[in-house]
Amino acid sequence: MALTPPSERIWWNEPIAKIELTWIAIAFVWGLIMFFMMIYWHGAGEQNLSSEAYRIKPAVFAERAQDMIDAYTVRQEEGFPVVHPPPGTDIYLIARLWQWWPILELEKDQSYRLHLSSTDWMHGFSLQPVNINIQVHPGYDMVITVKPDRAGEYGVVCNEYCGLGHHQMVGKLYVVE
Ligand code: CUA
């Protein structure tokens, strides 16, 4: 309670100035437009992912990733296996404290089913510089169908705070011709 209460305590019964009403109406209509744009952009936008999610035990996910790594590793880079899986296959990227494992090497204009999961805490997959973002949870297999259309080296950064090494959780992804 204020020391000196305002004289008009029931402020919501006070008349509203016309200009304020106008701004409320504009904001409301804009909110409605943006709400329906979300649905429109899902179909017409280029960065709205239609992803699937399945429950999976972290150990099972790690095993599937390891099978892919064992089969298709083409070289090592600073202790990381660089994996070049055949186009059209299921590929795996593990998020864990504090790295993206392994480095994937994909072929341009080929499609893959990218599986993302964490084996410990929640992380955020953020592909740079194209800015594709998806949350990565332990216990869930997030599946995105990807078809890279530009060759090059991409960065994978973690965009969910995941502890002391969060800022070092930087990975790589290659797209080759
Ligand atoms: Cu992983 Cu932040």
py3Dmol code that shows the C-alpha trace and the ligand (Angstrom):
import py3Dmol

protein = """\
ATOM      1  CA  MET A   1       0.000   0.000   0.000  1.00  0.00           C
ATOM      2  CA  ALA A   2       1.316   3.388  -0.970  1.00  0.00           C
ATOM      3  CA  LEU A   3       1.885   6.007   1.705  1.00  0.00           C
ATOM      4  CA  THR A   4      -0.305   8.417  -0.214  1.00  0.00           C
ATOM      5  CA  PRO A   5      -2.752   6.399  -2.314  1.00  0.00           C
ATOM      6  CA  PRO A   6      -3.739   7.950  -5.654  1.00  0.00           C
ATOM      7  CA  SER A   7      -7.124   9.639  -5.682  1.00  0.00           C
ATOM      8  CA  GLU A   8      -8.377   7.517  -8.603  1.00  0.00           C
ATOM      9  CA  ARG A   9      -7.628   4.056  -7.323  1.00  0.00           C
ATOM     10  CA  ILE A  10      -9.956   2.245  -9.721  1.00  0.00           C
ATOM     11  CA  TRP A  11      -7.901   3.257 -12.730  1.00  0.00           C
ATOM     12  CA  TRP A  12      -9.476   0.763 -15.120  1.00  0.00           C
ATOM     13  CA  ASN A  13     -12.814   2.574 -14.951  1.00  0.00           C
ATOM     14  CA  GLU A  14     -11.239   5.789 -16.186  1.00  0.00           C
ATOM     15  CA  PRO A  15     -11.983   6.703 -19.796  1.00  0.00           C
ATOM     16  CA  ILE A  16      -9.203   5.898 -22.259  1.00  0.00           C
ATOM     17  CA  ALA A  17      -7.842   8.586 -24.527  1.00  0.00           C
ATOM     18  CA  LYS A  18      -8.671   8.077 -28.193  1.00  0.00           C
ATOM     19  CA  ILE A  19      -5.012   7.994 -29.211  1.00  0.00           C
ATOM     20  CA  GLU A  20      -4.307   5.236 -26.690  1.00  0.00           C
ATOM     21  CA  LEU A  21      -7.267   3.213 -27.946  1.00  0.00           C
ATOM     22  CA  THR A  22      -5.968   3.610 -31.474  1.00  0.00           C
ATOM     23  CA  TRP A  23      -2.552   2.263 -30.497  1.00  0.00           C
ATOM     24  CA  ILE A  24      -4.103  -0.647 -28.622  1.00  0.00           C
ATOM     25  CA  ALA A  25      -6.152  -1.481 -31.721  1.00  0.00           C
ATOM     26  CA  ILE A  26      -3.099  -1.239 -34.002  1.00  0.00           C
ATOM     27  CA  ALA A  27      -1.048  -3.482 -31.717  1.00  0.00           C
ATOM     28  CA  PHE A  28      -3.885  -5.995 -31.478  1.00  0.00           C
ATOM     29  CA  VAL A  29      -4.421  -6.184 -35.235  1.00  0.00           C
ATOM     30  CA  TRP A  30      -0.648  -6.452 -35.832  1.00  0.00           C
ATOM     31  CA  GLY A  31      -0.513  -9.289 -33.290  1.00  0.00           C
ATOM     32  CA  LEU A  32      -3.278 -11.073 -35.180  1.00  0.00           C
ATOM     33  CA  ILE A  33      -1.501 -10.595 -38.520  1.00  0.00           C
ATOM     34  CA  MET A  34       1.766 -11.963 -37.131  1.00  0.00           C
ATOM     35  CA  PHE A  35      -0.080 -14.906 -35.606  1.00  0.00           C
ATOM     36  CA  PHE A  36      -1.400 -15.967 -38.998  1.00  0.00           C
ATOM     37  CA  MET A  37       1.949 -15.200 -40.642  1.00  0.00           C
ATOM     38  CA  MET A  38       3.512 -17.862 -38.406  1.00  0.00           C
ATOM     39  CA  ILE A  39       1.294 -20.422 -40.087  1.00  0.00           C
ATOM     40  CA  TYR A  40       1.968 -18.956 -43.535  1.00  0.00           C
ATOM     41  CA  TRP A  41       5.756 -18.849 -42.985  1.00  0.00           C
ATOM     42  CA  HIS A  42       5.805 -22.442 -41.925  1.00  0.00           C
ATOM     43  CA  GLY A  43       4.900 -23.337 -45.492  1.00  0.00           C
ATOM     44  CA  ALA A  44       6.463 -20.460 -47.422  1.00  0.00           C
ATOM     45  CA  GLY A  45       9.505 -19.662 -45.285  1.00  0.00           C
ATOM     46  CA  GLU A  46      12.881 -21.226 -45.849  1.00  0.00           C
ATOM     47  CA  GLN A  47      13.949 -21.796 -42.277  1.00  0.00           C
ATOM     48  CA  ASN A  48      10.918 -23.286 -40.615  1.00  0.00           C
ATOM     49  CA  LEU A  49      11.718 -26.900 -40.118  1.00  0.00           C
ATOM     50  CA  SER A  50       9.201 -29.652 -40.167  1.00  0.00           C
ATOM     51  CA  SER A  51      10.893 -31.965 -37.734  1.00  0.00           C
ATOM     52  CA  GLU A  52       9.920 -35.268 -36.208  1.00  0.00           C
ATOM     53  CA  ALA A  53      10.684 -36.325 -32.672  1.00  0.00           C
ATOM     54  CA  TYR A  54      10.890 -39.758 -31.118  1.00  0.00           C
ATOM     55  CA  ARG A  55      11.791 -40.983 -27.681  1.00  0.00           C
ATOM     56  CA  ILE A  56      15.161 -42.670 -27.522  1.00  0.00           C
ATOM     57  CA  LYS A  57      17.529 -43.761 -24.773  1.00  0.00           C
ATOM     58  CA  PRO A  58      20.769 -41.739 -24.897  1.00  0.00           C
ATOM     59  CA  ALA A  59      22.824 -44.956 -24.963  1.00  0.00           C
ATOM     60  CA  VAL A  60      20.880 -46.250 -27.962  1.00  0.00           C
ATOM     61  CA  PHE A  61      21.360 -42.963 -29.829  1.00  0.00           C
ATOM     62  CA  ALA A  62      25.083 -42.986 -29.059  1.00  0.00           C
ATOM     63  CA  GLU A  63      25.302 -46.544 -30.356  1.00  0.00           C
ATOM     64  CA  ARG A  64      23.604 -45.666 -33.661  1.00  0.00           C
ATOM     65  CA  ALA A  65      25.895 -42.673 -34.089  1.00  0.00           C
ATOM     66  CA  GLN A  66      28.918 -44.840 -33.361  1.00  0.00           C
ATOM     67  CA  ASP A  67      27.820 -47.405 -35.972  1.00  0.00           C
ATOM     68  CA  MET A  68      27.691 -44.600 -38.559  1.00  0.00           C
ATOM     69  CA  ILE A  69      31.084 -43.267 -37.430  1.00  0.00           C
ATOM     70  CA  ASP A  70      32.681 -46.726 -37.591  1.00  0.00           C
ATOM     71  CA  ALA A  71      31.330 -47.323 -41.084  1.00  0.00           C
ATOM     72  CA  TYR A  72      31.936 -43.982 -42.800  1.00  0.00           C
ATOM     73  CA  THR A  73      34.815 -42.112 -41.165  1.00  0.00           C
ATOM     74  CA  VAL A  74      37.060 -40.729 -43.897  1.00  0.00           C
ATOM     75  CA  ARG A  75      39.632 -38.803 -41.852  1.00  0.00           C
ATOM     76  CA  GLN A  76      40.363 -37.247 -38.477  1.00  0.00           C
ATOM     77  CA  GLU A  77      40.441 -33.568 -37.666  1.00  0.00           C
ATOM     78  CA  GLU A  78      41.806 -32.429 -34.307  1.00  0.00           C
ATOM     79  CA  GLY A  79      40.647 -35.640 -32.694  1.00  0.00           C
ATOM     80  CA  PHE A  80      37.226 -35.549 -34.328  1.00  0.00           C
ATOM     81  CA  PRO A  81      36.204 -38.166 -36.865  1.00  0.00           C
ATOM     82  CA  VAL A  82      35.007 -36.664 -40.141  1.00  0.00           C
ATOM     83  CA  VAL A  83      32.198 -38.854 -41.373  1.00  0.00           C
ATOM     84  CA  HIS A  84      31.011 -38.990 -44.974  1.00  0.00           C
ATOM     85  CA  PRO A  85      27.841 -41.087 -44.966  1.00  0.00           C
ATOM     86  CA  PRO A  86      26.157 -42.170 -48.217  1.00  0.00           C
ATOM     87  CA  PRO A  87      23.419 -39.811 -49.488  1.00  0.00           C
ATOM     88  CA  GLY A  88      19.888 -40.731 -48.548  1.00  0.00           C
ATOM     89  CA  THR A  89      20.852 -42.366 -45.278  1.00  0.00           C
ATOM     90  CA  ASP A  90      20.181 -41.662 -41.629  1.00  0.00           C
ATOM     91  CA  ILE A  91      22.924 -39.525 -40.147  1.00  0.00           C
ATOM     92  CA  TYR A  92      23.585 -38.740 -36.506  1.00  0.00           C
ATOM     93  CA  LEU A  93      24.952 -35.807 -34.588  1.00  0.00           C
ATOM     94  CA  ILE A  94      25.481 -36.099 -30.854  1.00  0.00           C
ATOM     95  CA  ALA A  95      25.342 -33.058 -28.606  1.00  0.00           C
ATOM     96  CA  ARG A  96      27.222 -33.538 -25.376  1.00  0.00           C
ATOM     97  CA  LEU A  97      29.281 -31.643 -22.827  1.00  0.00           C
ATOM     98  CA  TRP A  98      30.817 -29.795 -24.656  1.00  0.00           C
ATOM     99  CA  GLN A  99      31.047 -30.841 -28.241  1.00  0.00           C
ATOM    100  CA  TRP A 100      29.169 -31.801 -31.383  1.00  0.00           C
ATOM    101  CA  TRP A 101      30.223 -35.306 -32.320  1.00  0.00           C
ATOM    102  CA  PRO A 102      31.283 -36.180 -35.015  1.00  0.00           C
ATOM    103  CA  ILE A 103      31.984 -33.796 -37.930  1.00  0.00           C
ATOM    104  CA  LEU A 104      29.592 -34.630 -40.743  1.00  0.00           C
ATOM    105  CA  GLU A 105      30.541 -34.253 -44.388  1.00  0.00           C
ATOM    106  CA  LEU A 106      27.517 -34.149 -46.686  1.00  0.00           C
ATOM    107  CA  GLU A 107      27.112 -33.941 -50.420  1.00  0.00           C
ATOM    108  CA  LYS A 108      25.477 -30.958 -52.036  1.00  0.00           C
ATOM    109  CA  ASP A 109      21.920 -31.467 -53.361  1.00  0.00           C
ATOM    110  CA  GLN A 110      21.586 -34.837 -51.671  1.00  0.00           C
ATOM    111  CA  SER A 111      19.102 -35.443 -48.926  1.00  0.00           C
ATOM    112  CA  TYR A 112      19.722 -37.008 -45.546  1.00  0.00           C
ATOM    113  CA  ARG A 113      17.723 -37.697 -42.424  1.00  0.00           C
ATOM    114  CA  LEU A 114      19.621 -35.846 -39.745  1.00  0.00           C
ATOM    115  CA  HIS A 115      19.103 -37.189 -36.227  1.00  0.00           C
ATOM    116  CA  LEU A 116      19.944 -34.904 -33.335  1.00  0.00           C
ATOM    117  CA  SER A 117      20.037 -35.856 -29.690  1.00  0.00           C
ATOM    118  CA  SER A 118      21.923 -35.178 -26.519  1.00  0.00           C
ATOM    119  CA  THR A 119      23.542 -37.731 -24.280  1.00  0.00           C
ATOM    120  CA  ASP A 120      23.504 -35.478 -21.214  1.00  0.00           C
ATOM    121  CA  TRP A 121      21.869 -32.062 -20.929  1.00  0.00           C
ATOM    122  CA  MET A 122      19.820 -29.865 -23.149  1.00  0.00           C
ATOM    123  CA  HIS A 123      21.732 -28.183 -25.959  1.00  0.00           C
ATOM    124  CA  GLY A 124      20.778 -26.027 -28.902  1.00  0.00           C
ATOM    125  CA  PHE A 125      21.745 -26.896 -32.456  1.00  0.00           C
ATOM    126  CA  SER A 126      22.449 -23.724 -34.386  1.00  0.00           C
ATOM    127  CA  LEU A 127      23.837 -23.996 -37.891  1.00  0.00           C
ATOM    128  CA  GLN A 128      25.849 -20.974 -38.955  1.00  0.00           C
ATOM    129  CA  PRO A 129      25.807 -18.850 -41.014  1.00  0.00           C
ATOM    130  CA  VAL A 130      22.435 -20.079 -42.270  1.00  0.00           C
ATOM    131  CA  ASN A 131      20.890 -19.726 -38.813  1.00  0.00           C
ATOM    132  CA  ILE A 132      18.898 -22.935 -38.555  1.00  0.00           C
ATOM    133  CA  ASN A 133      18.045 -23.635 -34.938  1.00  0.00           C
ATOM    134  CA  ILE A 134      16.634 -26.611 -33.151  1.00  0.00           C
ATOM    135  CA  GLN A 135      16.549 -27.647 -29.508  1.00  0.00           C
ATOM    136  CA  VAL A 136      18.348 -30.840 -28.661  1.00  0.00           C
ATOM    137  CA  HIS A 137      17.129 -32.832 -25.687  1.00  0.00           C
ATOM    138  CA  PRO A 138      18.419 -35.973 -24.034  1.00  0.00           C
ATOM    139  CA  GLY A 139      15.916 -38.788 -24.494  1.00  0.00           C
ATOM    140  CA  TYR A 140      14.522 -37.384 -27.746  1.00  0.00           C
ATOM    141  CA  ASP A 141      15.613 -38.077 -31.285  1.00  0.00           C
ATOM    142  CA  MET A 142      14.903 -34.962 -33.360  1.00  0.00           C
ATOM    143  CA  VAL A 143      14.828 -35.849 -37.030  1.00  0.00           C
ATOM    144  CA  ILE A 144      15.108 -33.297 -39.807  1.00  0.00           C
ATOM    145  CA  THR A 145      15.278 -34.021 -43.496  1.00  0.00           C
ATOM    146  CA  VAL A 146      18.096 -31.896 -44.864  1.00  0.00           C
ATOM    147  CA  LYS A 147      19.190 -31.200 -48.428  1.00  0.00           C
ATOM    148  CA  PRO A 148      22.158 -28.824 -48.415  1.00  0.00           C
ATOM    149  CA  ASP A 149      22.104 -26.495 -51.409  1.00  0.00           C
ATOM    150  CA  ARG A 150      25.449 -24.759 -50.954  1.00  0.00           C
ATOM    151  CA  ALA A 151      28.875 -26.286 -50.565  1.00  0.00           C
ATOM    152  CA  GLY A 152      31.157 -25.008 -47.856  1.00  0.00           C
ATOM    153  CA  GLU A 153      32.109 -25.196 -44.241  1.00  0.00           C
ATOM    154  CA  TYR A 154      29.399 -24.566 -41.693  1.00  0.00           C
ATOM    155  CA  GLY A 155      29.672 -23.958 -38.010  1.00  0.00           C
ATOM    156  CA  VAL A 156      27.494 -25.662 -35.425  1.00  0.00           C
ATOM    157  CA  VAL A 157      27.190 -23.681 -32.224  1.00  0.00           C
ATOM    158  CA  CYS A 158      25.287 -24.441 -29.063  1.00  0.00           C
ATOM    159  CA  ASN A 159      22.617 -21.867 -28.369  1.00  0.00           C
ATOM    160  CA  GLU A 160      21.196 -23.222 -25.129  1.00  0.00           C
ATOM    161  CA  TYR A 161      23.241 -22.469 -22.051  1.00  0.00           C
ATOM    162  CA  CYS A 162      24.621 -25.814 -20.905  1.00  0.00           C
ATOM    163  CA  GLY A 163      27.200 -25.026 -18.271  1.00  0.00           C
ATOM    164  CA  LEU A 164      30.798 -23.920 -18.008  1.00  0.00           C
ATOM    165  CA  GLY A 165      31.931 -25.092 -21.421  1.00  0.00           C
ATOM    166  CA  HIS A 166      28.877 -23.800 -23.312  1.00  0.00           C
ATOM    167  CA  HIS A 167      30.825 -21.165 -25.228  1.00  0.00           C
ATOM    168  CA  GLN A 168      33.324 -23.798 -26.378  1.00  0.00           C
ATOM    169  CA  MET A 169      30.680 -26.104 -27.757  1.00  0.00           C
ATOM    170  CA  VAL A 170      31.426 -25.404 -31.382  1.00  0.00           C
ATOM    171  CA  GLY A 171      31.296 -28.004 -34.113  1.00  0.00           C
ATOM    172  CA  LYS A 172      31.634 -28.204 -37.860  1.00  0.00           C
ATOM    173  CA  LEU A 173      29.734 -29.522 -40.821  1.00  0.00           C
ATOM    174  CA  TYR A 174      31.035 -29.791 -44.353  1.00  0.00           C
ATOM    175  CA  VAL A 175      29.068 -29.743 -47.558  1.00  0.00           C
ATOM    176  CA  VAL A 176      31.062 -30.897 -50.573  1.00  0.00           C
ATOM    177  CA  GLU A 177      30.275 -30.862 -54.292  1.00  0.00           C
TER     178      GLU A 177
END
"""
ligand_1 = """\
2
CUA
Cu 25.606 -27.122 -25.225
Cu 25.361 -24.845 -24.649
"""
view = py3Dmol.view(width=600, height=400)
view.addModel(protein, "pdb")
view.setStyle({"model": 0}, {"cartoon": {"style": "trace"}})
view.addModel(ligand_1, "xyz")
view.setStyle({"model": 1}, {"stick": {}})
view.zoomTo()
view.show()
